[in-house]
Amino acid sequence: MNEALDLNKIREKITHLDQQLLTLFAERRALTLNVAKSKAHQIRPVRDQQREQELLIRLITEGKKLGLDAHYVTSIFQTIIEDSVLNQQAYLQTLTNPNMQEPTVSVAFLGDKGSYSYLASHRYFSRRAEKIIEHGCQSFAEIMQQVESGMVDYGMLPIENTSSGSINEVYDVLQHTNLSIVGEITQPIEHCLLTAVNSKLANIRTIYAHGQPFAQCSNFLDKQSDIRIEYCESTADAMAKVYELQDDSVAVIGSEEGGNLYQLQALEKSIANQTENHSRFILVARKPIDVAEQIPAKTTLVIATGQKPGALVECLLVLKNKGINMCKLESRPIQGRPWEEMFYIDVEANLKHATLQEAVSEITEQTNFIKVLGCYPIEHISPTNVPSSALT
């Protein structure tokens, strides 16, 4: 056989190159940590998007000389830049909050291994702790109780989804807690139809899932006939049930990554209503944190204005006049007080900054109740824009 076409030798070379790439990625990541250390003393923002754009344009140009597609190069290095930014933010936060420098953390989340909350917890702490002690819970209230009682350090709660919207039950439990929001993470939601044994879609008669995945995959489910829906407390519970049954007529909606933990296989992939489907999770703890000056911050407020005409508008005008961007507004009924509502507001600002402190003071004068639920780093890293001219 021609040595140039020997498949085994080709694979050996690819494996060798992959190992070299991993080594280089690790070296590059270590250098970005040194960048964070220098910024810690200079109080410079973590992101320099002009430099990021210049870097991408240069890499695209060099890549074209090597026969590499511009979109391919952009995708790779946008991921590298995102990783660099998140690692720098995690490092700077540990300097600002020394108590967060713990090798082992305990986290409560909904469901068991394989649930989206489980995946979000591991993804969040992969940059912050060496070991996670997992505490699967059956309800959001139980998660809060675990943190409030000191049984665990943190609680991971899904707060909204790009497809099905806000998760009202979480907002409702936030009304009755003294916990603080100390972090957030956006988790890609890639719904699949999973089975424990080889099967066909035509054979499926029962689908297990948590209520949220059902809502997010309604278009796919509407096209199926003679299928019974079984609701479960969590995606993990649903996957465990399907694995236990070992039946070719049952399936579960969940992630392929989570399904692998239960030896499940994907029968149908990408079944969500939206191809870009993400859930935002918040992390709660017993004590608030400070956010480093170099890191973009988000602050969550909850207010009650009473039934006064224009009261909410006046509060929002305070934010507008101060130049503070509101990125989320959610209303929930106040239990025991018919027709009155709490308003949850997310703003992109650091609570330590005088502008936001002034805004909170002014809003306080116009409300019956106001509380800061937490100030925390913005975890979502928007990709650096590249001019279309550079991609062609």
C-alpha positions as CSV (number, residue, x, y, z in Angstrom):
1,M,0.0,0.0,0.0
2,N,1.2,3.5,-0.8
3,E,2.6,4.9,2.4
4,A,1.1,8.3,1.6
5,L,-2.4,6.7,1.7
6,D,-1.8,4.4,4.6
7,L,-4.8,5.2,6.9
8,N,-3.1,4.1,10.1
9,K,0.0,6.3,9.4
10,I,-2.3,9.2,8.6
11,R,-4.1,8.8,11.8
12,E,-0.9,8.6,13.8
13,K,0.2,11.9,12.3
14,I,-3.1,13.5,13.1
15,T,-2.9,12.2,16.7
16,H,0.6,13.7,17.0
17,L,-0.5,17.0,15.7
18,D,-3.6,17.0,18.0
19,Q,-1.2,16.5,21.0
20,Q,0.9,19.4,19.8
21,L,-2.1,21.6,19.4
22,L,-3.3,20.8,23.0
23,T,0.2,21.7,24.3
24,L,0.1,25.0,22.5
25,F,-3.4,25.8,23.7
26,A,-2.2,25.1,27.3
27,E,0.8,27.4,26.8
28,R,-1.4,30.2,25.4
29,R,-3.9,29.9,28.2
30,A,-1.0,30.2,30.8
31,L,0.1,33.4,29.1
32,T,-3.3,34.9,29.3
33,L,-3.2,34.3,33.0
34,N,-0.1,36.5,33.2
35,V,-2.1,39.1,31.3
36,A,-4.7,39.0,34.0
37,K,-2.0,39.4,36.7
38,S,-0.7,42.5,35.0
39,K,-4.3,44.0,34.7
40,A,-4.9,43.3,38.4
41,H,-2.4,46.1,39.3
42,Q,-3.3,48.5,36.4
43,I,-7.1,48.3,36.8
44,R,-7.5,47.8,33.1
45,P,-10.7,46.2,31.6
46,V,-10.3,42.5,30.9
47,R,-11.6,43.0,27.3
48,D,-10.0,45.1,24.6
49,Q,-12.3,44.5,21.7
50,Q,-10.3,46.7,19.3
51,R,-7.2,44.6,19.9
52,E,-9.3,41.4,19.6
53,Q,-10.6,42.5,16.3
54,E,-7.1,43.4,15.1
55,L,-5.9,40.0,16.2
56,L,-8.7,38.2,14.3
57,I,-8.1,40.1,11.1
58,R,-4.4,39.4,11.2
59,L,-5.0,35.7,11.9
60,I,-7.6,35.5,9.1
61,T,-5.1,37.1,6.7
62,E,-2.3,34.7,7.7
63,G,-4.8,31.7,7.6
64,K,-5.8,32.5,4.0
65,K,-2.1,32.3,3.0
66,L,-2.2,28.7,4.4
67,G,-5.4,27.8,2.6
68,L,-7.6,28.1,5.7
69,D,-11.2,29.4,5.4
70,A,-11.8,32.8,7.1
71,H,-14.9,31.5,8.9
72,Y,-13.0,28.5,10.2
73,V,-10.2,30.6,11.6
74,T,-12.7,33.1,13.1
75,S,-14.7,30.3,14.9
76,I,-11.6,28.8,16.4
77,F,-10.1,32.0,17.7
78,Q,-13.4,33.4,19.0
79,T,-13.6,30.3,21.2
80,I,-10.0,30.9,22.3
81,I,-10.7,34.5,23.1
82,E,-13.8,33.6,25.1
83,D,-11.9,31.1,27.1
84,S,-9.2,33.7,27.8
85,V,-11.6,36.3,28.9
86,L,-13.5,33.9,31.3
87,N,-10.2,32.7,32.8
88,Q,-9.0,36.2,33.4
89,Q,-12.3,37.1,35.0
90,A,-12.2,34.1,37.3
91,Y,-8.7,34.9,38.4
92,L,-9.5,38.6,39.1
93,Q,-12.5,37.6,41.1
94,T,-10.5,35.3,43.4
95,L,-8.2,38.3,44.1
96,T,-11.2,40.4,45.0
97,N,-12.9,37.7,47.0
98,P,-10.2,35.5,48.7
99,N,-12.9,33.4,50.3
100,M,-13.8,32.0,46.9
101,Q,-10.3,30.4,46.5
102,E,-11.5,27.0,47.7
103,P,-10.2,23.8,46.0
104,T,-13.5,22.0,46.8
105,V,-17.0,23.5,46.6
106,S,-20.4,22.0,47.3
107,V,-23.3,22.8,44.9
108,A,-27.0,22.1,45.0
109,F,-28.8,21.9,41.6
110,L,-32.0,20.5,40.2
111,G,-32.1,16.8,39.4
112,D,-29.1,14.4,39.4
113,K,-26.1,13.8,37.1
114,G,-26.9,14.6,33.5
115,S,-29.5,17.4,34.1
116,Y,-28.8,20.7,32.5
117,S,-28.3,22.2,36.0
118,Y,-25.7,19.6,36.6
119,L,-23.9,20.4,33.4
120,A,-24.1,24.2,34.1
121,S,-22.6,23.6,37.6
122,H,-19.7,21.7,36.3
123,R,-19.1,24.2,33.5
124,Y,-19.1,27.1,35.9
125,F,-16.8,25.7,38.5
126,S,-14.4,24.1,36.0
127,R,-12.5,27.4,36.1
128,R,-12.9,27.9,39.9
129,A,-12.5,24.7,41.8
130,E,-10.6,21.4,41.6
131,K,-13.5,19.3,42.9
132,I,-17.3,19.7,43.2
133,I,-19.4,18.0,45.8
134,E,-22.8,17.4,44.1
135,H,-26.1,17.8,45.8
136,G,-29.0,16.9,43.5
137,C,-32.4,18.3,44.6
138,Q,-36.0,17.7,43.6
139,S,-37.2,21.3,43.7
140,F,-35.9,24.9,43.5
141,A,-37.1,25.5,47.1
142,E,-35.0,22.6,48.2
143,I,-31.9,24.1,46.5
144,M,-32.5,27.4,48.4
145,Q,-33.0,25.6,51.7
146,Q,-29.7,23.6,51.2
147,V,-27.8,26.9,50.7
148,E,-29.6,28.8,53.4
149,S,-28.9,26.1,56.0
150,G,-25.2,25.9,55.2
151,M,-25.5,22.3,53.9
152,V,-23.9,23.5,50.6
153,D,-21.8,26.5,49.5
154,Y,-23.8,27.4,46.4
155,G,-27.1,26.8,44.5
156,M,-27.5,26.7,40.7
157,L,-30.8,27.9,39.4
158,P,-32.1,28.2,35.9
159,I,-33.7,31.7,35.5
160,E,-34.6,32.0,31.8
161,N,-34.5,30.3,28.4
162,T,-34.3,31.9,25.0
163,S,-37.1,29.7,23.8
164,S,-39.6,29.3,26.7
165,G,-38.8,32.6,28.5
166,S,-38.5,33.2,32.2
167,I,-38.8,30.4,34.8
168,N,-41.3,32.0,37.1
169,E,-41.0,29.4,39.9
170,V,-37.4,30.6,40.5
171,Y,-38.4,34.2,40.6
172,D,-41.1,33.3,43.2
173,V,-38.6,31.5,45.5
174,L,-36.2,34.5,45.2
175,Q,-38.9,36.6,46.9
176,H,-38.5,34.7,50.2
177,T,-34.7,34.3,50.6
178,N,-31.8,36.3,52.1
179,L,-29.4,34.6,49.6
180,S,-27.4,36.7,47.2
181,I,-26.8,36.1,43.5
182,V,-23.0,35.8,43.0
183,G,-22.7,34.5,39.5
184,E,-24.3,33.5,36.2
185,I,-23.7,31.3,33.3
186,T,-25.4,30.7,30.0
187,Q,-25.6,27.0,29.1
188,P,-26.3,25.9,25.5
189,I,-29.4,23.7,25.4
190,E,-29.2,21.0,22.8
191,H,-32.3,18.9,23.1
192,C,-32.2,15.4,21.7
193,L,-34.6,12.4,21.8
194,L,-32.7,9.8,23.7
195,T,-33.3,6.0,24.0
196,A,-31.8,3.2,26.1
197,V,-31.9,0.7,23.3
198,N,-31.8,0.9,19.5
199,S,-35.2,2.1,18.2
200,K,-37.0,4.1,15.5
201,L,-39.1,7.2,15.9
202,A,-42.1,5.3,14.7
203,N,-41.8,2.9,17.7
204,I,-41.8,5.6,20.4
205,R,-45.1,5.7,22.4
206,T,-44.0,7.5,25.6
207,I,-41.6,10.5,26.1
208,Y,-40.3,11.4,29.5
209,A,-39.0,14.9,30.3
210,H,-39.1,17.9,32.6
211,G,-41.7,20.5,31.8
212,Q,-39.2,23.0,30.3
213,P,-37.8,20.7,27.6
214,F,-41.4,19.8,26.6
215,A,-42.2,23.5,26.1
216,Q,-39.0,24.1,24.2
217,C,-39.6,21.2,21.8
218,S,-43.3,21.7,21.3
219,N,-43.0,22.0,17.5
220,F,-41.3,18.6,17.2
221,L,-43.8,17.0,19.6
222,D,-46.8,18.4,17.7
223,K,-45.7,16.5,14.6
224,Q,-45.7,13.1,16.5
225,S,-48.9,11.0,16.8
226,D,-50.0,8.5,19.5
227,I,-47.3,9.6,21.9
228,R,-47.9,10.0,25.7
229,I,-46.1,12.7,27.6
230,E,-44.8,11.9,31.1
231,Y,-43.6,14.8,33.2
232,C,-40.7,14.3,35.6
233,E,-39.2,16.4,38.3
234,S,-35.9,16.9,36.3
235,T,-34.2,15.8,33.1
236,A,-32.0,13.6,35.1
237,D,-34.9,11.8,36.6
238,A,-36.4,11.3,33.2
239,M,-33.1,9.8,31.8
240,A,-32.7,7.5,34.8
241,K,-36.3,6.3,34.2
242,V,-35.7,5.5,30.5
243,Y,-32.5,3.7,31.2
244,E,-34.2,1.6,33.9
245,L,-37.1,0.6,31.5
246,Q,-34.8,-0.5,28.6
247,D,-37.8,-0.3,26.3
248,D,-37.7,0.6,22.6
249,S,-41.1,2.4,22.9
250,V,-39.9,5.0,25.4
251,A,-37.6,8.0,25.1
252,V,-36.5,11.1,26.9
253,I,-35.8,14.7,25.9
254,G,-32.3,15.7,27.1
255,S,-28.8,16.6,26.1
256,E,-26.6,14.1,24.3
257,E,-23.9,14.9,26.8
258,G,-26.1,14.2,29.8
259,G,-27.5,11.1,28.1
260,N,-24.0,9.6,27.8
261,L,-23.9,9.5,31.6
262,Y,-26.9,7.1,31.5
263,Q,-25.7,5.1,28.5
264,L,-28.5,6.6,26.3
265,Q,-28.2,7.2,22.6
266,A,-29.5,10.0,20.5
267,L,-32.4,8.9,18.3
268,E,-33.2,12.4,17.0
269,K,-30.9,15.5,17.4
270,S,-31.7,19.2,17.5
271,I,-35.4,18.9,18.2
272,A,-35.8,22.3,20.0
273,N,-38.1,24.9,18.5
274,Q,-35.1,27.3,18.2
275,T,-31.7,26.2,16.8
276,E,-30.0,28.8,19.1
277,N,-31.4,27.6,22.4
278,H,-29.7,28.7,25.6
279,S,-30.6,28.8,29.3
280,R,-29.3,31.4,31.7
281,F,-28.5,30.1,35.2
282,I,-27.8,32.1,38.4
283,L,-25.6,31.0,41.2
284,V,-26.7,31.9,44.8
285,A,-24.8,31.9,48.0
286,R,-25.2,33.0,51.6
287,K,-23.0,36.1,51.3
288,P,-22.7,38.7,48.5
289,I,-19.5,39.2,46.6
290,D,-17.5,42.2,45.3
291,V,-17.0,42.4,41.5
292,A,-13.5,43.4,40.4
293,E,-13.3,46.8,38.7
294,Q,-11.9,45.2,35.5
295,I,-14.9,42.9,35.0
296,P,-18.2,43.8,33.4
297,A,-20.8,43.5,36.2
298,K,-24.6,42.9,36.4
299,T,-26.7,43.9,39.4
300,T,-30.2,42.4,40.1
301,L,-32.8,44.5,42.0
302,V,-36.3,43.6,43.1
303,I,-38.8,46.4,43.8
304,A,-42.4,46.9,44.7
305,T,-44.0,50.2,43.6
306,G,-47.6,49.7,44.8
307,Q,-50.5,50.6,42.7
308,K,-49.4,54.2,41.9
309,P,-49.9,55.4,38.3
310,G,-46.5,55.7,36.5
311,A,-44.5,54.5,39.5
312,L,-42.6,51.8,37.5
313,V,-42.0,54.2,34.7
314,E,-40.5,56.7,37.1
315,C,-38.1,54.1,38.4
316,L,-37.0,53.1,34.9
317,L,-36.5,56.7,34.0
318,V,-33.9,57.0,36.8
319,L,-31.9,54.2,35.1
320,K,-32.3,55.9,31.7
321,N,-31.2,59.3,33.0
322,K,-28.2,57.8,34.7
323,G,-27.1,56.0,31.5
324,I,-27.6,52.6,33.1
325,N,-28.6,49.8,30.7
326,M,-31.5,47.6,31.8
327,C,-31.1,44.1,30.3
328,K,-34.0,42.3,32.0
329,L,-37.4,43.2,33.5
330,E,-39.7,40.6,35.0
331,S,-42.9,41.0,37.0
332,R,-44.3,38.4,39.5
333,P,-47.4,38.6,41.7
334,I,-46.8,39.3,45.4
335,Q,-48.2,36.4,47.4
336,G,-51.1,37.5,49.7
337,R,-51.5,40.9,48.0
338,P,-53.9,40.5,45.0
339,W,-53.1,42.6,41.9
340,E,-49.7,43.8,43.3
341,E,-46.5,42.8,41.7
342,M,-42.8,42.6,42.4
343,F,-40.5,43.7,39.6
344,Y,-37.1,42.1,39.0
345,I,-34.6,44.3,37.2
346,D,-31.2,43.3,35.8
347,V,-28.9,46.2,35.0
348,E,-25.4,46.2,33.5
349,A,-23.5,48.0,36.2
350,N,-21.3,47.4,39.2
351,L,-23.0,48.1,42.6
352,K,-19.7,49.7,43.8
353,H,-20.0,52.5,41.2
354,A,-21.4,55.8,42.4
355,T,-23.8,56.1,39.4
356,L,-25.6,52.9,40.4
357,Q,-25.6,53.7,44.1
358,E,-27.2,57.1,43.3
359,A,-29.8,55.4,41.1
360,V,-30.7,52.9,43.8
361,S,-31.0,55.8,46.3
362,E,-33.4,57.6,44.0
363,I,-35.5,54.5,43.2
364,T,-35.8,53.8,46.9
365,E,-37.6,57.1,47.3
366,Q,-40.2,56.0,44.8
367,T,-40.9,52.5,45.9
368,N,-42.5,50.6,48.8
369,F,-39.8,48.0,48.8
370,I,-36.4,47.6,47.2
371,K,-33.7,45.0,47.6
372,V,-30.4,44.2,45.9
373,L,-30.4,40.5,45.1
374,G,-26.8,40.6,44.0
375,C,-23.9,42.0,42.0
376,Y,-21.9,39.6,40.0
377,P,-19.7,39.2,36.9
378,I,-21.3,39.1,33.4
379,E,-20.4,35.6,32.2
380,H,-21.8,35.8,28.7
381,I,-19.0,36.8,26.3
382,S,-20.3,38.2,23.0
383,P,-18.1,37.2,20.1
384,T,-15.7,39.9,18.7
385,N,-17.1,41.4,15.5
386,V,-15.1,40.9,12.3
387,P,-15.6,43.2,9.3
388,S,-17.3,41.3,6.5
389,S,-14.6,42.5,4.2
390,A,-12.1,40.4,6.2
391,L,-14.2,37.2,5.8
392,T,-14.3,37.3,2.0
